[in-house]
């Protein structure tokens, strides 16, 4: 199954495009891999989140805020 990545907003796309060239190249390499393999890239690229519960709750709340913007 081929995956399709989309930017959350044009503002985000502009901010990412303005990143330093080395970081932008790395980002593009990983997005290409995500389009092929989806979220199951495996180690060393992805791993289960093992953060303190409070930090995880903040991250989930922020994700929901972004989705509703």
SVG drawing of the C-alpha trace seen along z (x, -y; Angstrom):
<svg xmlns="http://www.w3.org/2000/svg" viewBox="-11 -30 34 32">
<polyline fill="none" stroke="black" stroke-width="0.4" points="0.0,0.0 1.4,-3.4 1.0,-6.1 0.4,-9.8 1.8,-12.5 0.1,-15.9 1.1,-19.0 -1.2,-20.2 -1.1,-23.7 0.6,-25.9 2.3,-27.7 3.8,-24.4 5.0,-23.7 6.7,-27.1 8.4,-26.6 9.7,-23.2 11.0,-24.5 12.9,-27.2 14.9,-24.7 18.6,-24.5 19.5,-22.4 21.0,-19.5 17.9,-19.2 15.6,-19.6 17.4,-16.8 17.0,-14.5 13.3,-15.4 12.7,-14.6 14.6,-11.3 12.3,-10.2 9.1,-11.4 10.0,-9.3 10.5,-6.3 7.1,-7.0 5.4,-7.1 6.7,-3.7 6.6,-1.9 4.0,-3.9 4.4,-4.4 6.0,-1.1 9.6,-2.1 11.0,-0.2 14.2,-0.9 16.2,-3.0 13.7,-5.4 10.7,-4.8 10.1,-3.3 7.3,-3.1 6.8,-6.3 8.0,-5.8 7.7,-9.3 6.3,-10.2 2.5,-10.1 2.2,-13.9 4.4,-14.6 2.4,-12.1 -0.9,-13.7 0.4,-17.1 1.5,-15.7 -1.8,-14.1 -3.7,-17.3 -1.5,-19.3 -2.1,-16.8 -5.8,-17.1 -5.5,-20.9 -3.6,-20.8 -6.2,-18.5 -9.0,-20.9 -7.3,-24.1"/>
</svg>
